[in-house]
């Protein structure tokens, strides 16, 4: 049975038609994603740098809590719960983490409210600023609390020793998936109190489960390096680069693309408006 070009066009347009039973919650969440994503993509570089630095500082605060509790209890689960403070700070202080930009600005780009070039700029500037802010906090932690040196070296060496293999890649994919799902859940509501719950719980899962997160684990490796760990900055660079790749695959591929596929008609509507 042959299909004409007209049939193909009609079939493709069918995917962008509104569903017979609309889901207001999904469409409202999509509108919030696109609106906020457009704002993030339009920020000047100086603003991206400042929010990225603050994001690194906030996550570094979570790392401080993680190391203090890990040193006191020896429990990575309790330390992970303490790290949730870092994600809570990100939420309430309105700073920005590199991996939080896998869903929100991607939605804006999909709706043609931004460009791939703008998305790349956002990712690169935010990631670098996160790492600089995180390194500064790691240095402060080791200088102020030398009793944490041994714990910092153990925590950081764990990620440096993961290597470039299937296990570390899967850990990075899971980390990207977890934080992007957290972002999606937070944008499903306008209640700040409700948004705080996934910030704490998913932060605990990320750190307590020792998933491979490019910024969090870089800060742990920075603390280890400053404390005298037996690996170098080139080892950190290789591990962090591999983590970034896995985070993008998990955050964009497993969460963002599939979530946006649930509202193709809204994407089509926004594209028509943009055109």
Backbone as CSV, one residue per row, in Angstrom:
resi,resn,N_x,N_y,N_z,CA_x,CA_y,CA_z,C_x,C_y,C_z
1,UNK,0.847,-1.200,0.000,0.000,0.000,0.000,0.881,1.248,0.000
2,UNK,0.694,2.132,-0.959,1.548,3.309,-1.090,0.941,4.502,-0.355
3,UNK,1.826,5.348,0.132,1.404,6.578,0.807,1.933,7.760,0.024
4,UNK,1.096,8.747,-0.189,1.515,9.948,-0.910,2.144,10.943,0.047
5,UNK,2.786,11.962,-0.527,3.374,13.022,0.301,2.301,13.745,1.090
6,UNK,1.107,13.857,0.481,0.000,14.517,1.183,-0.426,13.710,2.396
7,UNK,-0.436,12.373,2.246,-0.782,11.521,3.394,0.226,11.691,4.509
8,UNK,1.514,11.734,4.130,2.554,11.901,5.142,2.390,13.218,5.876
9,UNK,2.061,14.274,5.126,1.887,15.590,5.757,0.710,15.588,6.707
10,UNK,-0.382,14.957,6.307,-1.558,14.896,7.170,-1.272,14.088,8.424
11,UNK,-0.511,12.982,8.246,-0.172,12.161,9.413,0.705,12.936,10.385
12,UNK,1.687,13.680,9.845,2.577,14.450,10.708,1.817,15.535,11.448
13,UNK,0.884,16.193,10.734,0.129,17.265,11.383,-0.786,16.725,12.461
14,UNK,-1.158,15.446,12.349,-2.028,14.850,13.357,-1.384,14.787,14.726
15,UNK,-0.049,14.667,14.732,0.644,14.609,16.008,0.607,15.937,16.742
16,UNK,0.371,17.037,16.023,0.374,18.349,16.650,-1.038,18.841,16.974
17,UNK,-2.047,17.985,16.740,-3.414,18.362,17.065,-3.662,18.216,18.562
18,UNK,-4.467,19.098,19.160,-4.787,18.980,20.584,-5.453,17.641,20.872
19,UNK,-5.166,17.031,22.026,-5.802,15.763,22.369,-7.293,15.939,22.605
20,UNK,-8.043,14.855,22.445,-9.486,14.931,22.659,-9.809,15.298,24.096
21,UNK,-8.991,14.828,25.024,-9.164,15.163,26.438,-7.899,15.869,26.917
22,UNK,-7.877,17.197,26.888,-6.680,17.949,27.282,-6.282,17.663,28.733
23,UNK,-4.995,17.797,29.008,-4.465,17.635,30.365,-3.930,18.991,30.823
24,UNK,-4.763,19.765,31.517,-4.377,21.133,31.886,-3.082,21.203,32.686
25,UNK,-2.841,20.218,33.561,-1.636,20.251,34.378,-0.381,20.212,33.508
26,UNK,-0.403,19.352,32.476,0.750,19.245,31.587,0.951,20.529,30.796
27,UNK,-0.131,21.097,30.319,-0.025,22.292,29.490,0.400,23.508,30.320
28,UNK,-0.103,23.596,31.546,0.315,24.701,32.420,1.800,24.586,32.750
29,UNK,2.247,23.360,33.032,3.666,23.143,33.335,4.525,23.489,32.130
30,UNK,4.062,23.122,30.924,4.801,23.450,29.701,4.915,24.967,29.534
31,UNK,3.838,25.681,29.778,3.870,27.142,29.659,4.884,27.745,30.622
32,UNK,4.943,27.209,31.844,5.912,27.721,32.824,7.339,27.427,32.380
33,UNK,7.554,26.233,31.823,8.884,25.864,31.347,9.347,26.802,30.238
34,UNK,8.478,27.025,29.254,8.844,27.870,28.122,9.087,29.306,28.566
35,UNK,8.235,29.809,29.440,8.385,31.192,29.909,9.706,31.379,30.642
36,UNK,10.002,30.466,31.583,11.246,30.598,32.337,12.453,30.309,31.453
37,UNK,12.324,29.323,30.561,13.436,29.014,29.670,13.795,30.175,28.771
38,UNK,12.796,30.898,28.294,13.041,32.073,27.449,13.822,33.129,28.213
39,UNK,13.475,33.306,29.486,14.178,34.282,30.326,15.632,33.869,30.521
40,UNK,15.859,32.591,30.820,17.231,32.122,31.043,18.086,32.296,29.790
41,UNK,17.536,31.965,28.639,18.303,32.046,27.390,18.619,33.482,27.008
42,UNK,17.797,34.425,27.459,17.986,35.833,27.091,18.892,36.587,28.060
43,UNK,19.322,35.945,29.129,20.162,36.642,30.108,21.505,37.027,29.501
44,UNK,22.033,38.199,29.865,23.393,38.561,29.426,24.429,37.673,30.118
45,UNK,25.618,37.618,29.537,26.665,36.736,30.050,27.001,37.065,31.506
46,UNK,27.038,38.355,31.855,27.385,38.722,33.231,26.394,38.127,34.232
47,UNK,25.117,38.148,33.881,24.107,37.569,34.768,24.275,36.051,34.864
48,UNK,24.582,35.402,33.748,24.807,33.957,33.761,25.994,33.607,34.658
49,UNK,27.033,34.418,34.576,28.220,34.168,35.399,27.884,34.278,36.882
50,UNK,27.166,35.331,37.242,26.841,35.543,38.661,25.935,34.440,39.192
51,UNK,24.871,34.108,38.445,23.970,33.052,38.922,24.674,31.703,38.952
52,UNK,25.602,31.484,38.008,26.360,30.238,38.008,27.313,30.153,39.182
53,UNK,27.994,31.259,39.495,28.884,31.280,40.668,28.099,30.995,41.942
54,UNK,26.947,31.636,42.065,26.115,31.415,43.244,25.636,29.963,43.312
55,UNK,25.332,29.382,42.145,24.935,27.982,42.124,26.041,27.073,42.635
56,UNK,27.285,27.364,42.233,28.413,26.586,42.741,28.596,26.747,44.238
57,UNK,28.400,27.969,44.731,28.502,28.228,46.175,27.408,27.476,46.929
58,UNK,26.190,27.503,46.393,25.078,26.826,47.069,25.296,25.312,47.132
59,UNK,25.722,24.721,46.016,25.999,23.285,46.030,27.191,22.990,46.945
60,UNK,28.159,23.908,46.961,29.286,23.744,47.877,28.849,23.743,49.330
61,UNK,27.820,24.515,49.648,27.263,24.495,51.003,26.687,23.118,51.319
62,UNK,26.019,22.510,50.327,25.528,21.153,50.505,26.668,20.164,50.698
63,UNK,27.785,20.374,49.983,28.957,19.511,50.146,29.526,19.650,51.559
64,UNK,29.538,20.864,52.073,29.983,21.074,53.463,29.134,20.252,54.416
65,UNK,27.813,20.318,54.274,26.926,19.531,55.130,27.175,18.041,54.948
66,UNK,27.384,17.614,53.710,27.645,16.198,53.411,28.899,15.715,54.142
67,UNK,29.987,16.473,54.037,31.245,16.053,54.644,31.177,16.056,56.163
68,UNK,30.513,17.061,56.731,30.393,17.131,58.191,29.624,15.926,58.727
69,UNK,28.502,15.598,58.089,27.691,14.462,58.553,28.391,13.142,58.266
70,UNK,29.058,13.036,57.117,29.800,11.814,56.796,30.912,11.582,57.813
71,UNK,31.605,12.644,58.188,32.679,12.538,59.180,32.127,12.136,60.548
72,UNK,30.957,12.656,60.892,30.393,12.404,62.222,29.733,11.041,62.342
73,UNK,29.094,10.582,61.257,28.290,9.355,61.334,28.849,8.188,60.536
74,UNK,29.630,8.483,59.504,30.118,7.424,58.627,29.040,6.862,57.727
75,UNK,27.886,7.506,57.675,26.770,7.003,56.889,26.569,7.859,55.639
76,UNK,26.765,7.295,54.438,26.521,8.070,53.219,25.053,8.439,53.035
77,UNK,24.142,7.645,53.614,22.720,7.944,53.497,22.380,9.217,54.279
78,UNK,22.854,9.285,55.535,22.615,10.481,56.334,23.331,11.689,55.737
79,UNK,24.531,11.464,55.206,25.267,12.548,54.565,24.512,13.046,53.331
80,UNK,23.900,12.118,52.601,23.109,12.503,51.445,21.912,13.347,51.837
81,UNK,21.252,12.981,52.929,20.129,13.784,53.413,20.584,15.195,53.771
82,UNK,21.768,15.298,54.377,22.299,16.612,54.730,22.614,17.420,53.476
83,UNK,23.090,16.752,52.427,23.413,17.465,51.191,22.181,18.121,50.583
84,UNK,20.992,17.593,50.835,19.766,18.191,50.318,19.657,19.667,50.614
85,UNK,20.371,20.149,51.643,20.379,21.579,51.953,20.918,22.392,50.779
86,UNK,21.848,21.813,50.033,22.409,22.514,48.889,21.373,22.776,47.811
87,UNK,20.550,21.761,47.518,19.506,21.941,46.513,18.395,22.851,47.024
88,UNK,18.172,22.815,48.338,17.193,23.732,48.916,17.669,25.175,48.763
89,UNK,18.961,25.390,48.949,19.530,26.727,48.758,19.409,27.169,47.304
90,UNK,19.658,26.249,46.364,19.504,26.571,44.949,18.100,27.068,44.639
91,UNK,17.120,26.373,45.224,15.720,26.703,44.952,15.336,28.049,45.555
92,UNK,15.623,28.236,46.827,15.164,29.429,47.535,15.977,30.669,47.184
93,UNK,17.264,30.486,46.876,18.123,31.627,46.560,18.096,31.984,45.082
94,UNK,17.392,31.169,44.264,17.230,31.437,42.833,18.563,31.489,42.098
95,UNK,19.510,30.655,42.527,20.763,30.521,41.783,20.568,29.417,40.747
96,UNK,21.636,29.028,40.058,21.448,28.146,38.912,22.547,27.099,38.823
97,UNK,22.126,25.874,38.536,23.034,24.743,38.380,23.007,24.285,36.936
98,UNK,24.167,23.915,36.414,24.269,23.479,35.018,23.220,22.444,34.640
99,UNK,23.052,21.424,35.455,22.140,20.336,35.106,20.671,20.707,35.288
100,UNK,20.386,21.826,35.912,19.000,22.301,35.976,18.543,22.890,34.639
101,UNK,19.479,23.053,33.719,19.167,23.653,32.428,18.959,22.616,31.328
102,UNK,18.613,21.399,31.706,18.351,20.368,30.714,16.891,20.357,30.262
103,UNK,15.974,20.793,31.091,14.560,20.758,30.740,14.020,22.145,30.398
104,UNK,14.253,23.115,31.259,13.616,24.428,31.115,14.024,25.134,29.813
105,UNK,15.321,25.382,29.569,15.670,26.047,28.306,15.493,25.159,27.084
106,UNK,15.596,23.834,27.254,15.364,22.931,26.130,13.918,23.048,25.655
107,UNK,12.994,23.208,26.595,11.589,23.413,26.228,11.426,24.699,25.434
108,UNK,12.129,25.751,25.849,12.043,27.027,25.134,12.615,26.908,23.729
109,UNK,13.719,26.191,23.584,14.314,25.996,22.256,13.379,25.166,21.377
110,UNK,12.776,24.125,21.947,11.838,23.298,21.183,10.654,24.124,20.690
111,UNK,10.247,25.119,21.477,9.127,25.984,21.101,9.577,27.183,20.262
112,UNK,10.862,27.201,19.881,11.447,28.283,19.084,11.403,29.630,19.792
113,UNK,11.554,29.584,21.116,11.699,30.804,21.903,13.169,31.020,22.254
114,UNK,14.031,30.287,21.606,15.464,30.381,21.816,16.174,29.567,20.755
115,UNK,17.509,29.663,20.736,18.305,28.970,19.724,19.245,27.965,20.368
116,UNK,19.732,27.035,19.556,20.713,26.073,20.043,22.004,26.777,20.461
117,UNK,22.355,27.831,19.760,23.544,28.597,20.137,23.362,29.218,21.519
118,UNK,22.168,29.758,21.763,21.904,30.324,23.086,21.917,29.265,24.166
119,UNK,21.431,28.071,23.847,21.448,26.966,24.809,22.877,26.555,25.128
120,UNK,23.727,26.461,24.091,25.133,26.102,24.306,25.834,27.150,25.167
121,UNK,25.550,28.435,24.923,26.130,29.504,25.728,25.719,29.373,27.184
122,UNK,24.429,29.106,27.406,23.913,28.943,28.762,24.602,27.788,29.473
123,UNK,24.711,26.652,28.793,25.333,25.479,29.402,26.801,25.726,29.753
124,UNK,27.561,26.248,28.798,29.002,26.409,29.009,29.287,27.426,30.114
125,UNK,28.643,28.582,30.045,28.913,29.629,31.038,28.485,29.178,32.426
126,UNK,27.309,28.552,32.528,26.824,28.115,33.833,27.713,27.033,34.414
127,UNK,28.131,26.068,33.596,28.986,24.984,34.086,30.315,25.526,34.599
128,UNK,30.966,26.375,33.817,32.259,26.923,34.240,32.106,27.732,35.526
129,UNK,31.060,28.556,35.593,30.844,29.372,36.788,30.527,28.497,38.003
130,UNK,29.726,27.446,37.817,29.459,26.492,38.902,30.751,25.912,39.460
131,UNK,31.651,25.525,38.562,32.904,24.889,38.975,33.812,25.877,39.707
132,UNK,33.854,27.117,39.226,34.683,28.124,39.905,34.141,28.403,41.305
133,UNK,32.834,28.617,41.414,32.240,28.846,42.733,32.408,27.643,43.641
134,UNK,32.256,26.446,43.082,32.422,25.229,43.881,33.843,25.049,44.366
135,UNK,34.830,25.365,43.510,36.237,25.241,43.931,36.529,26.175,45.097
136,UNK,36.011,27.385,45.038,36.239,28.346,46.112,35.689,27.830,47.436
137,UNK,34.479,27.283,47.419,33.894,26.750,48.651,34.684,25.529,49.136
138,UNK,35.135,24.680,48.202,35.937,23.517,48.600,37.218,23.960,49.302
139,UNK,37.856,25.004,48.780,39.071,25.531,49.410,38.769,26.051,50.812
140,UNK,37.661,26.776,50.946,37.282,27.297,52.259,37.016,26.167,53.246
141,UNK,36.350,25.106,52.788,36.022,23.984,53.673,37.293,23.346,54.231
142,UNK,38.253,23.072,53.366,39.471,22.378,53.804,40.329,23.273,54.692
143,UNK,40.373,24.580,54.385,41.162,25.487,55.224,40.510,25.713,56.583
144,UNK,39.185,25.800,56.601,38.481,26.095,57.848,38.301,24.863,58.719
145,UNK,38.160,23.701,58.111,37.885,22.468,58.859,38.866,21.373,58.456
146,UNK,40.112,21.486,58.872,41.115,20.490,58.472,40.786,19.075,58.951
147,UNK,39.911,18.962,59.937,39.520,17.631,60.408,38.751,16.855,59.343
148,UNK,38.257,17.568,58.324,37.505,16.916,57.260,38.392,16.440,56.109
149,UNK,39.693,16.642,56.214,40.588,16.311,55.109,40.482,14.837,54.705
150,UNK,40.551,13.965,55.669,40.527,12.534,55.358,39.207,12.145,54.698
151,UNK,38.112,12.631,55.247,36.793,12.332,54.672,36.677,12.894,53.263
152,UNK,37.205,14.111,53.055,37.152,14.732,51.733,37.954,13.923,50.719
153,UNK,39.128,13.457,51.114,39.954,12.667,50.199,39.240,11.367,49.821
154,UNK,38.640,10.703,50.791,37.915,9.454,50.507,36.731,9.713,49.564
155,UNK,35.971,10.771,49.844,34.787,11.062,49.032,35.177,11.440,47.609
156,UNK,36.175,12.284,47.468,36.582,12.707,46.142,37.260,11.611,45.346
157,UNK,38.085,10.789,46.017,38.797,9.709,45.333,37.830,8.674,44.769
158,UNK,36.685,8.516,45.417,35.693,7.559,44.921,35.296,7.891,43.484
159,UNK,35.076,9.175,43.193,34.656,9.571,41.845,35.827,9.619,40.883
160,UNK,36.999,9.997,41.372,38.179,10.010,40.508,38.558,8.599,40.072
161,UNK,38.271,7.618,40.933,38.641,6.229,40.647,37.588,5.472,39.839
162,UNK,36.432,6.098,39.565,35.395,5.387,38.823,35.861,4.980,37.435
163,UNK,36.661,5.852,36.808,37.162,5.551,35.479,36.145,5.839,34.382
164,UNK,36.576,5.600,33.155,35.731,5.812,31.977,35.221,4.441,31.542
165,UNK,34.051,4.081,32.004,33.521,2.745,31.728,31.993,2.787,31.762
166,UNK,31.391,1.648,31.545,29.932,1.579,31.486,29.296,1.951,32.817
167,UNK,29.893,1.497,33.930,29.311,1.801,35.230,29.281,3.301,35.492
168,UNK,30.396,3.993,35.268,30.437,5.435,35.542,29.502,6.190,34.598
169,UNK,29.392,5.710,33.350,28.478,6.365,32.415,27.037,6.214,32.881
170,UNK,26.671,5.002,33.320,25.310,4.772,33.799,25.017,5.599,35.048
171,UNK,26.005,5.731,35.937,25.825,6.570,37.120,25.597,8.036,36.723
172,UNK,26.306,8.478,35.678,26.127,9.848,35.209,24.769,10.032,34.537
173,UNK,24.327,9.038,33.769,23.011,9.103,33.141,21.925,9.180,34.208
174,UNK,22.056,8.361,35.242,21.075,8.382,36.330,21.062,9.736,37.033
175,UNK,22.244,10.326,37.222,22.313,11.637,37.878,21.592,12.698,37.051
176,UNK,21.822,12.702,35.737,21.129,13.652,34.876,19.634,13.433,34.878
177,UNK,19.230,12.163,34.882,17.812,11.831,34.912,17.164,12.299,36.205
178,UNK,17.823,12.056,37.324,17.263,12.397,38.634,17.076,13.900,38.787
179,UNK,18.088,14.679,38.442,17.966,16.120,38.672,17.000,16.758,37.685
180,UNK,16.900,16.210,36.470,15.940,16.770,35.516,14.511,16.417,35.905
181,UNK,14.319,15.215,36.458,13.004,14.855,36.978,12.628,15.763,38.147
182,UNK,13.615,16.087,38.983,13.372,17.029,40.082,12.906,18.371,39.534
183,UNK,13.576,18.849,38.480,13.184,20.117,37.865,11.766,20.062,37.333
184,UNK,11.416,18.946,36.683,10.061,18.799,36.145,9.023,18.808,37.263
185,UNK,9.297,18.125,38.352,8.352,18.080,39.469,8.171,19.463,40.086
186,UNK,9.243,20.216,40.183,9.139,21.553,40.765,8.325,22.492,39.889
187,UNK,8.377,22.290,38.578,7.618,23.158,37.675,6.181,22.677,37.478
188,UNK,5.816,21.606,38.160,4.427,21.145,38.106,3.543,21.910,39.082
189,UNK,4.150,22.755,39.908,3.388,23.499,40.915,3.982,24.889,41.091
190,UNK,3.175,25.804,41.573,3.662,27.148,41.890,3.883,27.315,43.393
191,UNK,3.620,26.264,44.158,3.781,26.313,45.613,5.243,26.095,45.989
192,UNK,5.853,27.090,46.630,7.247,26.964,47.035,7.428,25.853,48.067
193,UNK,6.441,25.688,48.949,6.526,24.629,49.941,6.588,23.249,49.310
194,UNK,5.771,23.032,48.275,5.780,21.749,47.573,7.078,21.574,46.801
195,UNK,7.609,22.629,46.225,8.857,22.543,45.462,10.043,22.160,46.339
196,UNK,9.963,22.493,47.619,11.063,22.178,48.518,11.213,20.675,48.750
197,UNK,10.118,19.936,48.642,10.159,18.488,48.917,11.061,17.754,47.930
198,UNK,10.857,17.887,46.603,11.775,17.196,45.695,13.209,17.716,45.781
199,UNK,13.402,18.996,46.135,14.762,19.510,46.280,15.518,18.738,47.348
200,UNK,14.864,18.505,48.475,15.509,17.764,49.565,15.662,16.286,49.236
201,UNK,14.596,15.673,48.719,14.621,14.227,48.499,15.532,13.830,47.346
202,UNK,15.461,14.574,46.248,16.299,14.216,45.103,17.758,14.574,45.354
203,UNK,18.003,15.629,46.135,19.370,15.929,46.533,19.951,14.807,47.370
204,UNK,19.141,14.264,48.269,19.582,13.139,49.097,19.853,11.906,48.250
205,UNK,19.002,11.651,47.260,19.198,10.504,46.379,20.473,10.654,45.564
206,UNK,20.718,11.856,45.065,21.892,12.106,44.235,23.185,11.884,45.015
207,UNK,23.263,12.479,46.201,24.494,12.383,46.984,24.588,11.067,47.743
208,UNK,23.480,10.657,48.387,23.506,9.412,49.159,23.678,8.186,48.289
209,UNK,23.144,8.237,47.052,23.293,7.122,46.132,24.603,7.152,45.370
210,UNK,25.411,8.171,45.590,26.708,8.339,44.928,26.571,8.275,43.410
211,UNK,25.556,8.963,42.889,25.433,9.086,41.451,26.502,10.052,40.943
212,UNK,26.769,10.022,39.653,27.916,10.741,39.087,27.457,12.068,38.501
213,UNK,27.445,13.101,39.326,26.967,14.427,38.928,28.159,15.344,38.684
214,UNK,28.183,15.971,37.527,29.355,16.723,37.089,29.778,17.843,38.048
215,UNK,28.829,18.561,38.634,29.178,19.680,39.507,29.382,19.211,40.947
216,UNK,28.424,18.488,41.492,28.540,18.003,42.871,29.829,17.221,43.068
217,UNK,30.078,16.262,42.201,31.242,15.393,42.401,32.543,16.096,42.050
218,UNK,32.479,17.118,41.190,33.668,17.939,40.959,34.057,18.684,42.234
219,UNK,33.065,19.193,42.954,33.371,19.913,44.199,33.966,18.961,45.228
220,UNK,33.441,17.745,45.292,34.034,16.747,46.189,35.469,16.429,45.771
221,UNK,35.720,16.317,44.469,37.089,16.060,44.004,37.988,17.260,44.245
222,UNK,37.440,18.489,44.114,38.236,19.678,44.425,38.670,19.658,45.894
223,UNK,37.724,19.344,46.784,38.058,19.283,48.210,39.141,18.237,48.461
224,UNK,39.031,17.105,47.780,40.035,16.052,47.934,41.400,16.512,47.420
225,UNK,41.420,17.179,46.265,42.676,17.670,45.700,43.335,18.691,46.624
226,UNK,42.552,19.594,47.160,43.082,20.619,48.061,43.594,19.981,49.356
227,UNK,42.959,18.872,49.748,43.370,18.175,50.972,44.550,17.236,50.742
228,UNK,45.023,17.120,49.508,46.197,16.297,49.229,45.901,14.923,48.686
229,UNK,44.868,14.781,47.899,44.498,13.483,47.335,45.567,12.985,46.361
230,UNK,45.660,11.649,46.189,46.686,11.071,45.307,46.287,11.053,43.831
231,UNK,45.472,11.980,43.396,45.163,12.117,41.974,45.284,13.593,41.617
232,UNK,45.276,13.901,40.333,45.522,15.269,39.905,44.341,15.909,39.198
233,UNK,44.550,17.156,38.787,43.472,17.884,38.126,43.157,17.310,36.744
234,UNK,44.123,16.675,36.093,43.821,16.023,34.824,42.880,14.839,35.033
235,UNK,43.052,14.117,36.156,42.126,13.029,36.488,40.723,13.583,36.724
236,UNK,40.665,14.728,37.442,39.356,15.367,37.650,38.732,15.761,36.323
237,UNK,39.524,16.353,35.422,38.994,16.838,34.149,38.393,15.700,33.322
238,UNK,39.080,14.567,33.279,38.556,13.419,32.539,37.267,12.905,33.135
239,UNK,37.235,12.790,34.465,36.029,12.302,35.143,34.868,13.278,34.957
240,UNK,35.140,14.571,35.105,34.077,15.576,34.988,33.524,15.633,33.566
241,UNK,34.399,15.555,32.572,33.939,15.579,31.189,33.043,14.397,30.866
242,UNK,33.404,13.226,31.374,32.589,12.034,31.142,31.251,12.163,31.866
243,UNK,31.280,12.752,33.067,30.042,12.958,33.820,29.113,13.921,33.089
244,UNK,29.671,14.977,32.490,28.853,15.931,31.737,28.123,15.214,30.602
245,UNK,28.836,14.370,29.872,28.228,13.635,28.765,27.065,12.774,29.251
246,UNK,27.305,12.001,30.301,26.252,11.142,30.834,25.084,11.931,31.396
247,UNK,25.375,13.049,32.066,24.306,13.897,32.610,23.396,14.412,31.503
248,UNK,23.989,14.834,30.377,23.189,15.345,29.262,22.325,14.244,28.668
249,UNK,22.905,13.054,28.502,22.133,11.932,27.964,20.943,11.620,28.868
250,UNK,21.176,11.566,30.172,20.100,11.252,31.106,19.073,12.356,31.224
251,UNK,19.549,13.611,31.319,18.628,14.720,31.515,17.849,15.097,30.278
252,UNK,18.542,15.175,29.149,17.872,15.581,27.912,17.187,14.386,27.259
253,UNK,17.925,13.268,27.134,17.394,12.120,26.405,16.310,11.346,27.126
254,UNK,16.508,11.095,28.417,15.561,10.249,29.147,14.413,11.014,29.792
255,UNK,14.566,12.310,29.974,13.505,13.067,30.655,12.950,14.169,29.755
256,UNK,13.796,15.100,29.328,13.288,16.281,28.617,12.569,15.911,27.329
257,UNK,13.206,15.116,26.466,12.601,14.777,25.180,11.286,14.029,25.371
258,UNK,11.275,13.064,26.283,10.061,12.273,26.499,8.956,13.108,27.135
259,UNK,9.311,14.007,28.042,8.290,14.857,28.665,7.691,15.815,27.641
260,UNK,8.519,16.388,26.804,8.016,17.310,25.794,7.189,16.580,24.739
261,UNK,7.468,15.300,24.545,6.689,14.516,23.575,5.241,14.333,24.019
262,UNK,4.945,14.649,25.259,3.567,14.530,25.751,2.718,15.741,25.367
263,UNK,3.359,16.819,24.929,2.596,18.026,24.559,3.013,18.520,23.170
264,UNK,2.987,17.663,22.151,3.444,18.107,20.824,2.583,19.219,20.240
265,UNK,1.296,19.224,20.581,0.420,20.270,20.047,0.771,21.645,20.599
266,UNK,1.210,21.673,21.873,1.596,22.967,22.451,2.913,23.450,21.840
267,UNK,3.840,22.533,21.568,5.085,22.908,20.904,4.783,23.479,19.523
268,UNK,3.872,22.811,18.793,3.500,23.288,17.450,2.866,24.673,17.519
269,UNK,2.012,24.899,18.508,1.372,26.207,18.660,2.400,27.302,18.908
270,UNK,3.359,27.030,19.807,4.369,28.034,20.123,5.277,28.285,18.923
271,UNK,5.554,27.268,18.140,6.381,27.452,16.947,5.676,28.328,15.916
272,UNK,4.387,28.117,15.778,3.624,28.942,14.821,3.616,30.404,15.263
273,UNK,3.505,30.622,16.555,3.543,32.004,17.060,4.908,32.642,16.842
274,UNK,5.948,31.825,17.058,7.309,32.348,16.871,7.593,32.681,15.419
275,UNK,6.986,31.919,14.503,7.195,32.163,13.079,6.412,33.390,12.611
